[in-house]
Amino acid sequence: MTTRKKKRFIAGASCPKCKAVDTMMLFLEHNVEKVECVSCGYQMAQPESQVERMAREAETVIGVFKPE
């Protein structure tokens, strides 16, 4: 059984490899956003460390528990 990817094209984006315009699609794979060129197959994904750092920046500390 093949799973289908929900593809969203990025208007005006050009591929860094083949330089084709309007060929970049965005999709989710294993909860990671990836971008792929439908013309040449070039793929980009956000590295895990970058994802974790972005998540940590959005966190706020409510309080610190100090047991006595």
PQR file of N, CA, C, O and H, with PARSE charges and radii, in Angstrom:
ATOM      1  N   MET A   1       0.841  -1.188   0.000 -0.4000 1.5000
ATOM      2  CA  MET A   1       0.000   0.000   0.000 -0.0000 2.0000
ATOM      3  C   MET A   1       0.880   1.243   0.000  0.5500 1.7000
ATOM      4  O   MET A   1       1.759   1.379   0.851 -0.5500 1.4000
ATOM      5  N   THR A   2       0.660   2.123  -0.916 -0.4000 1.5000
ATOM      6  CA  THR A   2       1.447   3.341  -1.045 -0.0000 2.0000
ATOM      7  C   THR A   2       0.719   4.489  -0.366  0.5500 1.7000
ATOM      8  O   THR A   2      -0.485   4.666  -0.550 -0.5500 1.4000
ATOM      9  H   THR A   2      -0.053   2.013  -1.607  0.4000 1.0000
ATOM     10  N   THR A   3       1.467   5.282   0.435 -0.4000 1.5000
ATOM     11  CA  THR A   3       0.858   6.455   1.061 -0.0000 2.0000
ATOM     12  C   THR A   3       1.041   7.650   0.150  0.5500 1.7000
ATOM     13  O   THR A   3       2.104   7.835  -0.443 -0.5500 1.4000
ATOM     14  H   THR A   3       2.445   5.139   0.584  0.4000 1.0000
ATOM     15  N   ARG A   4       0.001   8.459   0.040 -0.4000 1.5000
ATOM     16  CA  ARG A   4       0.061   9.636  -0.814 -0.0000 2.0000
ATOM     17  C   ARG A   4       0.533  10.837  -0.018  0.5500 1.7000
ATOM     18  O   ARG A   4       0.136  11.020   1.133 -0.5500 1.4000
ATOM     19  H   ARG A   4      -0.862   8.309   0.521  0.4000 1.0000
ATOM     20  N   LYS A   5       1.371  11.650  -0.618 -0.4000 1.5000
ATOM     21  CA  LYS A   5       1.846  12.874   0.004 -0.0000 2.0000
ATOM     22  C   LYS A   5       0.924  14.015  -0.413  0.5500 1.7000
ATOM     23  O   LYS A   5       0.566  14.137  -1.584 -0.5500 1.4000
ATOM     24  H   LYS A   5       1.694  11.502  -1.553  0.4000 1.0000
ATOM     25  N   LYS A   6       0.542  14.850   0.556 -0.4000 1.5000
ATOM     26  CA  LYS A   6      -0.210  16.051   0.229 -0.0000 2.0000
ATOM     27  C   LYS A   6       0.821  17.094  -0.184  0.5500 1.7000
ATOM     28  O   LYS A   6       1.641  17.521   0.628 -0.5500 1.4000
ATOM     29  H   LYS A   6       0.833  14.750   1.507  0.4000 1.0000
ATOM     30  N   LYS A   7       0.777  17.498  -1.434 -0.4000 1.5000
ATOM     31  CA  LYS A   7       1.776  18.412  -1.989 -0.0000 2.0000
ATOM     32  C   LYS A   7       1.225  19.824  -2.082  0.5500 1.7000
ATOM     33  O   LYS A   7       0.087  20.039  -2.500 -0.5500 1.4000
ATOM     34  H   LYS A   7       0.110  17.151  -2.095  0.4000 1.0000
ATOM     35  N   ARG A   8       2.053  20.780  -1.686 -0.4000 1.5000
ATOM     36  CA  ARG A   8       1.708  22.196  -1.845 -0.0000 2.0000
ATOM     37  C   ARG A   8       2.853  22.840  -2.606  0.5500 1.7000
ATOM     38  O   ARG A   8       4.005  22.763  -2.178 -0.5500 1.4000
ATOM     39  H   ARG A   8       2.978  20.605  -1.346  0.4000 1.0000
ATOM     40  N   PHE A   9       2.551  23.466  -3.714 -0.4000 1.5000
ATOM     41  CA  PHE A   9       3.594  24.108  -4.500 -0.0000 2.0000
ATOM     42  C   PHE A   9       3.868  25.506  -3.971  0.5500 1.7000
ATOM     43  O   PHE A   9       2.959  26.194  -3.506 -0.5500 1.4000
ATOM     44  H   PHE A   9       1.615  23.528  -4.062  0.4000 1.0000
ATOM     45  N   ILE A  10       5.119  25.918  -4.044 -0.4000 1.5000
ATOM     46  CA  ILE A  10       5.564  27.214  -3.550 -0.0000 2.0000
ATOM     47  C   ILE A  10       5.692  28.143  -4.757  0.5500 1.7000
ATOM     48  O   ILE A  10       6.608  28.001  -5.567 -0.5500 1.4000
ATOM     49  H   ILE A  10       5.857  25.360  -4.422  0.4000 1.0000
ATOM     50  N   ALA A  11       4.771  29.085  -4.866 -0.4000 1.5000
ATOM     51  CA  ALA A  11       4.745  29.993  -6.015 -0.0000 2.0000
ATOM     52  C   ALA A  11       5.985  30.875  -6.061  0.5500 1.7000
ATOM     53  O   ALA A  11       6.359  31.485  -5.059 -0.5500 1.4000
ATOM     54  H   ALA A  11       4.027  29.200  -4.208  0.4000 1.0000
ATOM     55  N   GLY A  12       6.614  30.938  -7.218 -0.4000 1.5000
ATOM     56  CA  GLY A  12       7.756  31.814  -7.434 -0.0000 2.0000
ATOM     57  C   GLY A  12       9.081  31.273  -6.931  0.5500 1.7000
ATOM     58  O   GLY A  12      10.115  31.911  -7.128 -0.5500 1.4000
ATOM     59  H   GLY A  12       6.311  30.443  -8.032  0.4000 1.0000
ATOM     60  N   ALA A  13       9.078  30.111  -6.285 -0.4000 1.5000
ATOM     61  CA  ALA A  13      10.323  29.541  -5.758 -0.0000 2.0000
ATOM     62  C   ALA A  13      11.114  28.895  -6.889  0.5500 1.7000
ATOM     63  O   ALA A  13      10.546  28.293  -7.801 -0.5500 1.4000
ATOM     64  H   ALA A  13       8.238  29.593  -6.125  0.4000 1.0000
ATOM     65  N   SER A  14      12.445  29.032  -6.811 -0.4000 1.5000
ATOM     66  CA  SER A  14      13.292  28.395  -7.812 -0.0000 2.0000
ATOM     67  C   SER A  14      14.182  27.353  -7.144  0.5500 1.7000
ATOM     68  O   SER A  14      14.604  27.520  -6.000 -0.5500 1.4000
ATOM     69  H   SER A  14      12.906  29.521  -6.071  0.4000 1.0000
ATOM     70  N   CYS A  15      14.454  26.296  -7.861 -0.4000 1.5000
ATOM     71  CA  CYS A  15      15.263  25.189  -7.353 -0.0000 2.0000
ATOM     72  C   CYS A  15      16.730  25.624  -7.280  0.5500 1.7000
ATOM     73  O   CYS A  15      17.261  26.170  -8.247 -0.5500 1.4000
ATOM     74  H   CYS A  15      14.111  26.161  -8.791  0.4000 1.0000
ATOM     75  N   PRO A  16      17.392  25.385  -6.134 -0.5600 1.5000
ATOM     76  CA  PRO A  16      18.809  25.760  -6.025  0.2800 2.0000
ATOM     77  C   PRO A  16      19.718  24.922  -6.928  0.5500 1.7000
ATOM     78  O   PRO A  16      20.833  25.341  -7.237 -0.5500 1.4000
ATOM     79  N   LYS A  17      19.254  23.747  -7.353 -0.4000 1.5000
ATOM     80  CA  LYS A  17      20.090  22.871  -8.184 -0.0000 2.0000
ATOM     81  C   LYS A  17      19.902  23.140  -9.680  0.5500 1.7000
ATOM     82  O   LYS A  17      20.867  23.434 -10.387 -0.5500 1.4000
ATOM     83  H   LYS A  17      18.348  23.407  -7.102  0.4000 1.0000
ATOM     84  N   CYS A  18      18.645  23.039 -10.165 -0.4000 1.5000
ATOM     85  CA  CYS A  18      18.407  23.173 -11.614 -0.0000 2.0000
ATOM     86  C   CYS A  18      17.898  24.557 -12.019  0.5500 1.7000
ATOM     87  O   CYS A  18      17.774  24.847 -13.209 -0.5500 1.4000
ATOM     88  H   CYS A  18      17.862  22.801  -9.591  0.4000 1.0000
ATOM     89  N   LYS A  19      17.605  25.407 -11.042 -0.4000 1.5000
ATOM     90  CA  LYS A  19      17.155  26.800 -11.259 -0.0000 2.0000
ATOM     91  C   LYS A  19      15.778  26.914 -11.901  0.5500 1.7000
ATOM     92  O   LYS A  19      15.392  28.006 -12.319 -0.5500 1.4000
ATOM     93  H   LYS A  19      17.706  25.172 -10.075  0.4000 1.0000
ATOM     94  N   ALA A  20      15.024  25.817 -11.991 -0.4000 1.5000
ATOM     95  CA  ALA A  20      13.665  25.870 -12.544 -0.0000 2.0000
ATOM     96  C   ALA A  20      12.752  26.615 -11.572  0.5500 1.7000
ATOM     97  O   ALA A  20      12.877  26.467 -10.356 -0.5500 1.4000
ATOM     98  H   ALA A  20      15.337  24.930 -11.651  0.4000 1.0000
ATOM     99  N   VAL A  21      11.844  27.409 -12.109 -0.4000 1.5000
ATOM    100  CA  VAL A  21      10.931  28.213 -11.295 -0.0000 2.0000
ATOM    101  C   VAL A  21       9.570  27.525 -11.231  0.5500 1.7000
ATOM    102  O   VAL A  21       9.133  26.896 -12.194 -0.5500 1.4000
ATOM    103  H   VAL A  21      11.743  27.529 -13.096  0.4000 1.0000
ATOM    104  N   ASP A  22       8.901  27.655 -10.070 -0.4000 1.5000
ATOM    105  CA  ASP A  22       7.572  27.079  -9.838 -0.0000 2.0000
ATOM    106  C   ASP A  22       7.559  25.549  -9.905  0.5500 1.7000
ATOM    107  O   ASP A  22       6.563  24.960 -10.326 -0.5500 1.4000
ATOM    108  H   ASP A  22       9.256  28.166  -9.287  0.4000 1.0000
ATOM    109  N   THR A  23       8.642  24.907  -9.499 -0.4000 1.5000
ATOM    110  CA  THR A  23       8.691  23.443  -9.489 -0.0000 2.0000
ATOM    111  C   THR A  23       8.903  22.890  -8.086  0.5500 1.7000
ATOM    112  O   THR A  23       9.038  21.678  -7.919 -0.5500 1.4000
ATOM    113  H   THR A  23       9.451  25.385  -9.157  0.4000 1.0000
ATOM    114  N   MET A  24       8.934  23.761  -7.069 -0.4000 1.5000
ATOM    115  CA  MET A  24       9.205  23.339  -5.696 -0.0000 2.0000
ATOM    116  C   MET A  24       7.899  23.019  -4.975  0.5500 1.7000
ATOM    117  O   MET A  24       6.982  23.840  -4.934 -0.5500 1.4000
ATOM    118  H   MET A  24       8.824  24.745  -7.205  0.4000 1.0000
ATOM    119  N   MET A  25       7.825  21.796  -4.397 -0.4000 1.5000
ATOM    120  CA  MET A  25       6.639  21.405  -3.631 -0.0000 2.0000
ATOM    121  C   MET A  25       7.038  21.131  -2.189  0.5500 1.7000
ATOM    122  O   MET A  25       8.140  20.661  -1.907 -0.5500 1.4000
ATOM    123  H   MET A  25       8.570  21.129  -4.431  0.4000 1.0000
ATOM    124  N   LEU A  26       6.121  21.433  -1.292 -0.4000 1.5000
ATOM    125  CA  LEU A  26       6.316  21.247   0.141 -0.0000 2.0000
ATOM    126  C   LEU A  26       5.425  20.108   0.590  0.5500 1.7000
ATOM    127  O   LEU A  26       4.258  20.042   0.204 -0.5500 1.4000
ATOM    128  H   LEU A  26       5.225  21.815  -1.522  0.4000 1.0000
ATOM    129  N   PHE A  27       5.972  19.191   1.420 -0.4000 1.5000
ATOM    130  CA  PHE A  27       5.179  18.084   1.943 -0.0000 2.0000
ATOM    131  C   PHE A  27       5.726  17.648   3.287  0.5500 1.7000
ATOM    132  O   PHE A  27       6.857  17.974   3.646 -0.5500 1.4000
ATOM    133  H   PHE A  27       6.920  19.244   1.734  0.4000 1.0000
ATOM    134  N   LEU A  28       4.905  16.897   4.036 -0.4000 1.5000
ATOM    135  CA  LEU A  28       5.300  16.359   5.337 -0.0000 2.0000
ATOM    136  C   LEU A  28       5.693  14.899   5.179  0.5500 1.7000
ATOM    137  O   LEU A  28       4.991  14.125   4.527 -0.5500 1.4000
ATOM    138  H   LEU A  28       3.986  16.632   3.744  0.4000 1.0000
ATOM    139  N   GLU A  29       6.833  14.522   5.785 -0.4000 1.5000
ATOM    140  CA  GLU A  29       7.260  13.130   5.796 -0.0000 2.0000
ATOM    141  C   GLU A  29       7.790  12.824   7.176  0.5500 1.7000
ATOM    142  O   GLU A  29       8.795  13.402   7.592 -0.5500 1.4000
ATOM    143  H   GLU A  29       7.404  15.151   6.314  0.4000 1.0000
ATOM    144  N   HIS A  30       7.143  11.932   7.893 -0.4000 1.5000
ATOM    145  CA  HIS A  30       7.511  11.591   9.275 -0.0000 2.0000
ATOM    146  C   HIS A  30       7.546  12.840  10.160  0.5500 1.7000
ATOM    147  O   HIS A  30       8.456  13.014  10.970 -0.5500 1.4000
ATOM    148  H   HIS A  30       6.327  11.463   7.555  0.4000 1.0000
ATOM    149  N   ASN A  31       6.545  13.701   9.994 -0.4000 1.5000
ATOM    150  CA  ASN A  31       6.401  14.954  10.752 -0.0000 2.0000
ATOM    151  C   ASN A  31       7.549  15.932  10.537  0.5500 1.7000
ATOM    152  O   ASN A  31       7.800  16.782  11.392 -0.5500 1.4000
ATOM    153  H   ASN A  31       5.805  13.560   9.335  0.4000 1.0000
ATOM    154  N   VAL A  32       8.243  15.829   9.421 -0.4000 1.5000
ATOM    155  CA  VAL A  32       9.305  16.766   9.051 -0.0000 2.0000
ATOM    156  C   VAL A  32       8.912  17.389   7.723  0.5500 1.7000
ATOM    157  O   VAL A  32       8.593  16.677   6.772 -0.5500 1.4000
ATOM    158  H   VAL A  32       8.040  15.139   8.726  0.4000 1.0000
ATOM    159  N   GLU A  33       8.932  18.734   7.651 -0.4000 1.5000
ATOM    160  CA  GLU A  33       8.617  19.405   6.396 -0.0000 2.0000
ATOM    161  C   GLU A  33       9.784  19.256   5.439  0.5500 1.7000
ATOM    162  O   GLU A  33      10.937  19.498   5.796 -0.5500 1.4000
ATOM    163  H   GLU A  33       9.191  19.313   8.424  0.4000 1.0000
ATOM    164  N   LYS A  34       9.466  18.857   4.221 -0.4000 1.5000
ATOM    165  CA  LYS A  34      10.481  18.695   3.187 -0.0000 2.0000
ATOM    166  C   LYS A  34      10.041  19.459   1.950  0.5500 1.7000
ATOM    167  O   LYS A  34       8.850  19.666   1.718 -0.5500 1.4000
ATOM    168  H   LYS A  34       8.530  18.661   3.931  0.4000 1.0000
ATOM    169  N   VAL A  35      11.027  19.874   1.160 -0.4000 1.5000
ATOM    170  CA  VAL A  35      10.775  20.566  -0.095 -0.0000 2.0000
ATOM    171  C   VAL A  35      11.469  19.770  -1.190  0.5500 1.7000
ATOM    172  O   VAL A  35      12.622  19.365  -1.041 -0.5500 1.4000
ATOM    173  H   VAL A  35      11.995  19.705   1.348  0.4000 1.0000
ATOM    174  N   GLU A  36      10.753  19.547  -2.298 -0.4000 1.5000
ATOM    175  CA  GLU A  36      11.326  18.772  -3.402 -0.0000 2.0000
ATOM    176  C   GLU A  36      11.041  19.456  -4.723  0.5500 1.7000
ATOM    177  O   GLU A  36       9.958  20.005  -4.925 -0.5500 1.4000
ATOM    178  H   GLU A  36       9.817  19.875  -2.419  0.4000 1.0000
ATOM    179  N   CYS A  37      12.010  19.422  -5.621 -0.4000 1.5000
ATOM    180  CA  CYS A  37      11.831  19.942  -6.973 -0.0000 2.0000
ATOM    181  C   CYS A  37      11.250  18.821  -7.825  0.5500 1.7000
ATOM    182  O   CYS A  37      11.845  17.748  -7.921 -0.5500 1.4000
ATOM    183  H   CYS A  37      12.889  18.976  -5.457  0.4000 1.0000
ATOM    184  N   VAL A  38      10.088  19.058  -8.450 -0.4000 1.5000
ATOM    185  CA  VAL A  38       9.468  18.036  -9.275 -0.0000 2.0000
ATOM    186  C   VAL A  38      10.167  17.901 -10.623  0.5500 1.7000
ATOM    187  O   VAL A  38       9.922  16.941 -11.354 -0.5500 1.4000
ATOM    188  H   VAL A  38       9.605  19.930  -8.373  0.4000 1.0000
ATOM    189  N   SER A  39      11.033  18.848 -10.957 -0.4000 1.5000
ATOM    190  CA  SER A  39      11.754  18.804 -12.217 -0.0000 2.0000
ATOM    191  C   SER A  39      12.998  17.917 -12.138  0.5500 1.7000
ATOM    192  O   SER A  39      13.205  17.063 -13.000 -0.5500 1.4000
ATOM    193  H   SER A  39      11.233  19.628 -10.363  0.4000 1.0000
ATOM    194  N   CYS A  40      13.831  18.118 -11.103 -0.4000 1.5000
ATOM    195  CA  CYS A  40      15.095  17.371 -11.013 -0.0000 2.0000
ATOM    196  C   CYS A  40      15.170  16.428  -9.815  0.5500 1.7000
ATOM    197  O   CYS A  40      16.094  15.618  -9.735 -0.5500 1.4000
ATOM    198  H   CYS A  40      13.663  18.812 -10.403  0.4000 1.0000
ATOM    199  N   GLY A  41      14.208  16.515  -8.871 -0.4000 1.5000
ATOM    200  CA  GLY A  41      14.202  15.619  -7.721 -0.0000 2.0000
ATOM    201  C   GLY A  41      15.007  16.095  -6.532  0.5500 1.7000
ATOM    202  O   GLY A  41      15.094  15.377  -5.536 -0.5500 1.4000
ATOM    203  H   GLY A  41      13.458  17.173  -8.936  0.4000 1.0000
ATOM    204  N   TYR A  42      15.607  17.288  -6.596 -0.4000 1.5000
ATOM    205  CA  TYR A  42      16.391  17.829  -5.479 -0.0000 2.0000
ATOM    206  C   TYR A  42      15.499  17.989  -4.255  0.5500 1.7000
ATOM    207  O   TYR A  42      14.376  18.481  -4.361 -0.5500 1.4000
ATOM    208  H   TYR A  42      15.537  17.871  -7.405  0.4000 1.0000
ATOM    209  N   GLN A  43      16.008  17.564  -3.068 -0.4000 1.5000
ATOM    210  CA  GLN A  43      15.222  17.657  -1.832 -0.0000 2.0000
ATOM    211  C   GLN A  43      15.973  18.430  -0.763  0.5500 1.7000
ATOM    212  O   GLN A  43      17.201  18.392  -0.692 -0.5500 1.4000
ATOM    213  H   GLN A  43      16.921  17.164  -2.982  0.4000 1.0000
ATOM    214  N   MET A  44      15.209  19.133   0.069 -0.4000 1.5000
ATOM    215  CA  MET A  44      15.744  19.829   1.234 -0.0000 2.0000
ATOM    216  C   MET A  44      14.844  19.495   2.412  0.5500 1.7000
ATOM    217  O   MET A  44      13.635  19.329   2.249 -0.5500 1.4000
ATOM    218  H   MET A  44      14.211  19.163   0.011  0.4000 1.0000
ATOM    219  N   ALA A  45      15.439  19.397   3.611 -0.4000 1.5000
ATOM    220  CA  ALA A  45      14.673  19.171   4.839 -0.0000 2.0000
ATOM    221  C   ALA A  45      15.321  19.970   5.946  0.5500 1.7000
ATOM    222  O   ALA A  45      16.531  20.200   5.934 -0.5500 1.4000
ATOM    223  H   ALA A  45      16.421  19.532   3.743  0.4000 1.0000
ATOM    224  N   GLN A  46      14.508  20.395   6.910 -0.4000 1.5000
ATOM    225  CA  GLN A  46      15.039  21.145   8.038 -0.0000 2.0000
ATOM    226  C   GLN A  46      15.747  20.165   8.978  0.5500 1.7000
ATOM    227  O   GLN A  46      15.130  19.199   9.426 -0.5500 1.4000
ATOM    228  H   GLN A  46      13.526  20.209   6.920  0.4000 1.0000
ATOM    229  N   PRO A  47      17.029  20.394   9.285 -0.5600 1.5000
ATOM    230  CA  PRO A  47      17.757  19.483  10.172  0.2800 2.0000
ATOM    231  C   PRO A  47      17.137  19.420  11.567  0.5500 1.7000
ATOM    232  O   PRO A  47      16.565  20.401  12.042 -0.5500 1.4000
ATOM    233  N   GLU A  48      17.254  18.259  12.221 -0.4000 1.5000
ATOM    234  CA  GLU A  48      16.662  18.045  13.543 -0.0000 2.0000
ATOM    235  C   GLU A  48      17.138  19.070  14.562  0.5500 1.7000
ATOM    236  O   GLU A  48      16.332  19.560  15.353 -0.5500 1.4000
ATOM    237  H   GLU A  48      17.719  17.463  11.835  0.4000 1.0000
ATOM    238  N   SER A  49      18.432  19.409  14.566 -0.4000 1.5000
ATOM    239  CA  SER A  49      18.954  20.378  15.542 -0.0000 2.0000
ATOM    240  C   SER A  49      18.301  21.739  15.352  0.5500 1.7000
ATOM    241  O   SER A  49      18.032  22.443  16.325 -0.5500 1.4000
ATOM    242  H   SER A  49      19.087  19.011  13.923  0.4000 1.0000
ATOM    243  N   GLN A  50      18.046  22.111  14.108 -0.4000 1.5000
ATOM    244  CA  GLN A  50      17.400  23.391  13.826 -0.0000 2.0000
ATOM    245  C   GLN A  50      15.947  23.353  14.288  0.5500 1.7000
ATOM    246  O   GLN A  50      15.436  24.352  14.793 -0.5500 1.4000
ATOM    247  H   GLN A  50      18.265  21.540  13.317  0.4000 1.0000
ATOM    248  N   VAL A  51      15.283  22.231  14.125 -0.4000 1.5000
ATOM    249  CA  VAL A  51      13.905  22.087  14.572 -0.0000 2.0000
ATOM    250  C   VAL A  51      13.843  22.217  16.089  0.5500 1.7000
ATOM    251  O   VAL A  51      12.993  22.934  16.617 -0.5500 1.4000
ATOM    252  H   VAL A  51      15.697  21.419  13.715  0.4000 1.0000
ATOM    253  N   GLU A  52      14.737  21.529  16.791 -0.4000 1.5000
ATOM    254  CA  GLU A  52      14.749  21.573  18.258 -0.0000 2.0000
ATOM    255  C   GLU A  52      15.043  22.985  18.762  0.5500 1.7000
ATOM    256  O   GLU A  52      14.408  23.450  19.708 -0.5500 1.4000
ATOM    257  H   GLU A  52      15.427  20.947  16.362  0.4000 1.0000
ATOM    258  N   ARG A  53      15.998  23.666  18.140 -0.4000 1.5000
ATOM    259  CA  ARG A  53      16.357  25.032  18.559 -0.0000 2.0000
ATOM    260  C   ARG A  53      15.170  25.974  18.362  0.5500 1.7000
ATOM    261  O   ARG A  53      14.903  26.823  19.212 -0.5500 1.4000
ATOM    262  H   ARG A  53      16.514  23.288  17.371  0.4000 1.0000
ATOM    263  N   MET A  54      14.454  25.826  17.240 -0.4000 1.5000
ATOM    264  CA  MET A  54      13.292  26.681  16.979 -0.0000 2.0000
ATOM    265  C   MET A  54      12.206  26.421  18.023  0.5500 1.7000
ATOM    266  O   MET A  54      11.553  27.360  18.476 -0.5500 1.4000
ATOM    267  H   MET A  54      14.671  25.136  16.549  0.4000 1.0000
ATOM    268  N   ALA A  55      12.007  25.171  18.405 -0.4000 1.5000
ATOM    269  CA  ALA A  55      10.999  24.831  19.408 -0.0000 2.0000
ATOM    270  C   ALA A  55      11.388  25.397  20.764  0.5500 1.7000
ATOM    271  O   ALA A  55      10.529  25.908  21.483 -0.5500 1.4000
ATOM    272  H   ALA A  55      12.538  24.408  18.037  0.4000 1.0000
ATOM    273  N   ARG A  56      12.652  25.320  21.127 -0.4000 1.5000
ATOM    274  CA  ARG A  56      13.115  25.819  22.419 -0.0000 2.0000
ATOM    275  C   ARG A  56      12.972  27.341  22.512  0.5500 1.7000
ATOM    276  O   ARG A  56      12.704  27.863  23.594 -0.5500 1.4000
ATOM    277  H   ARG A  56      13.350  24.905  20.543  0.4000 1.0000
ATOM    278  N   GLU A  57      13.144  28.053  21.415 -0.4000 1.5000
ATOM    279  CA  GLU A  57      13.001  29.517  21.435 -0.0000 2.0000
ATOM    280  C   GLU A  57      11.572  29.919  21.773  0.5500 1.7000
ATOM    281  O   GLU A  57      11.350  30.971  22.372 -0.5500 1.4000
ATOM    282  H   GLU A  57      13.362  27.629  20.536  0.4000 1.0000
ATOM    283  N   ALA A  58      10.604  29.093  21.396 -0.4000 1.5000
ATOM    284  CA  ALA A  58       9.198  29.426  21.614 -0.0000 2.0000
ATOM    285  C   ALA A  58       8.721  29.065  23.017  0.5500 1.7000
ATOM    286  O   ALA A  58       7.631  29.472  23.419 -0.5500 1.4000
ATOM    287  H   ALA A  58      10.784  28.238  20.910  0.4000 1.0000
ATOM    288  N   GLU A  59       9.521  28.308  23.767 -0.4000 1.5000
ATOM    289  CA  GLU A  59       9.107  27.894  25.101 -0.0000 2.0000
ATOM    290  C   GLU A  59       9.244  29.036  26.108  0.5500 1.7000
ATOM    291  O   GLU A  59      10.107  29.903  25.971 -0.5500 1.4000
ATOM    292  H   GLU A  59      10.407  27.978  23.440  0.4000 1.0000
ATOM    293  N   THR A  60       8.385  29.018  27.113 -0.4000 1.5000
ATOM    294  CA  THR A  60       8.491  29.965  28.211 -0.0000 2.0000
ATOM    295  C   THR A  60       8.449  29.191  29.522  0.5500 1.7000
ATOM    296  O   THR A  60       7.717  28.209  29.645 -0.5500 1.4000
ATOM    297  H   THR A  60       7.684  28.313  27.224  0.4000 1.0000
ATOM    298  N   VAL A  61       9.232  29.632  30.496 -0.4000 1.5000
ATOM    299  CA  VAL A  61       9.270  28.984  31.797 -0.0000 2.0000
ATOM    300  C   VAL A  61       8.242  29.668  32.692  0.5500 1.7000
ATOM    301  O   VAL A  61       8.265  30.887  32.860 -0.5500 1.4000
ATOM    302  H   VAL A  61       9.827  30.430  30.396  0.4000 1.0000
ATOM    303  N   ILE A  62       7.343  28.874  33.261 -0.4000 1.5000
ATOM    304  CA  ILE A  62       6.327  29.417  34.154 -0.0000 2.0000
ATOM    305  C   ILE A  62       6.882  29.533  35.569  0.5500 1.7000
ATOM    306  O   ILE A  62       6.635  30.523  36.258 -0.5500 1.4000
ATOM    307  H   ILE A  62       7.325  27.884  33.124  0.4000 1.0000
ATOM    308  N   GLY A  63       7.616  28.543  35.993 -0.4000 1.5000
ATOM    309  CA  GLY A  63       8.203  28.558  37.335 -0.0000 2.0000
ATOM    310  C   GLY A  63       9.180  27.417  37.488  0.5500 1.7000
ATOM    311  O   GLY A  63       9.214  26.510  36.655 -0.5500 1.4000
ATOM    312  H   GLY A  63       7.818  27.739  35.433  0.4000 1.0000
ATOM    313  N   VAL A  64       9.974  27.449  38.539 -0.4000 1.5000
ATOM    314  CA  VAL A  64      10.946  26.407  38.799 -0.0000 2.0000
ATOM    315  C   VAL A  64      10.584  25.769  40.127  0.5500 1.7000
ATOM    316  O   VAL A  64      10.451  26.457  41.139 -0.5500 1.4000
ATOM    317  H   VAL A  64       9.946  28.185  39.215  0.4000 1.0000
ATOM    318  N   PHE A  65      10.424  24.446  40.122 -0.4000 1.5000
ATOM    319  CA  PHE A  65      10.077  23.709  41.337 -0.0000 2.0000
ATOM    320  C   PHE A  65      11.347  23.356  42.089  0.5500 1.7000
ATOM    321  O   PHE A  65      12.243  22.721  41.533 -0.5500 1.4000
ATOM    322  H   PHE A  65      10.532  23.887  39.300  0.4000 1.0000
ATOM    323  N   LYS A  66      11.433  23.763  43.348 -0.4000 1.5000
ATOM    324  CA  LYS A  66      12.592  23.447  44.181 -0.0000 2.0000
ATOM    325  C   LYS A  66      12.107  22.703  45.417  0.5500 1.7000
ATOM    326  O   LYS A  66      11.594  23.329  46.344 -0.5500 1.4000
ATOM    327  H   LYS A  66      10.705  24.279  43.800  0.4000 1.0000
ATOM    328  N   PRO A  67      12.257  21.373  45.451 -0.5600 1.5000
ATOM    329  CA  PRO A  67      11.825  20.632  46.618  0.2800 2.0000
ATOM    330  C   PRO A  67      12.693  20.951  47.837  0.5500 1.7000
ATOM    331  O   PRO A  67      13.896  21.179  47.711 -0.5500 1.4000
ATOM    332  N   GLU A  68      12.077  20.965  49.000 -0.4000 1.5000
ATOM    333  CA  GLU A  68      12.826  21.304  50.221 -0.0000 2.0000
ATOM    334  C   GLU A  68      13.414  20.101  50.871  0.5500 1.7000
ATOM    335  O   GLU A  68      14.071  20.217  51.906 -0.5500 1.4000
ATOM    336  H   GLU A  68      11.100  20.780  49.102  0.4000 1.0000
TER
END
